[in-house]
């Protein structure tokens, strides 16, 4: 073999080694922007197209000050409402491309009055929702991703309203069922952005509009809401060796056409971050929102267990 041919073979071998190493290098997860891997959270919609399956299990305790009513439906005094709740949700998303994902989900909520006034005014209620959505995303910078999201949810609500049944029974002169059912459809387009501030620290923000149409018997009512949200997540693993992620988020919703404040949610979470594909953590959330048709505003403290597996 001539020296020239030997050197040429060496060059080819070196190129093959480099190409093999490049081909074997794994792609970065779609939730990663620059040096930071984002932690999914419950309330703040993000612009990522990661393929995931997951569940959220929540327990809540709520209090409110609301009116009590006579048999004619007239308010007579104020009373403390105490309510307990349980929620379970399942979700899945398929990241078809880096810029497009489809998702489906289902959720159920059961809440009930825990004292006499709440049992009469709120009753026992069950809510079931099924939904589907899509995300379109672009990444103009290595540390910034933008997304356009659209979701639709539908499902029934079934409530046991003792006070209403008593009033109707007196008016009709016969026993009326205390079961009240409604159907709800919610359409929610949203804009979302995720930005890596520095290693270990990221920020997610979104703005969304939702139209909720509730139908009961032959009548229906619509509620339009504008929501703003933002959240920070800090991964100590990226800054050292501690596999702990910390999240903080805030979300507020306002009824469009009405200056009255509608609801807000403040949440903080703790997540295990040793495995990149696994999201496991606990979120503690405080929420203030209107409940029911009697203008009762309720404050809720909830614990939500988040479990999610990310395939890319």
Buried (B, 14 or more C-beta within 10 A) or exposed (E): EEEEEEEEEEEEEEEEEEEEEEEEEEEEBBBBBBBBBBBBBBBBBBBBBBBBBBBBBBEBBBBBEBBBBEEEEEEEEEBEBBBBBBBEBBBBBBBEEBBEBBBEBBBBBBBBBBBEBBBBBBBBBBBBBEBEBBBBBEBEEEBBBBBBBBBBBBBEBBBBBBBBBBBBBEEEEEEBEBEBEBEBBBBBBBBBBBBBBEEBBBBBBBBBBBBBBBBEEEEEEEBBBBBBBBBBBBBBBBEEEEEBBBBBBBBBBBBEEEEEEBBBBBBBBEBBBEEEEBBBBEBEBEBBBBBBEBEBBBEBEBEBEBEBEBEB
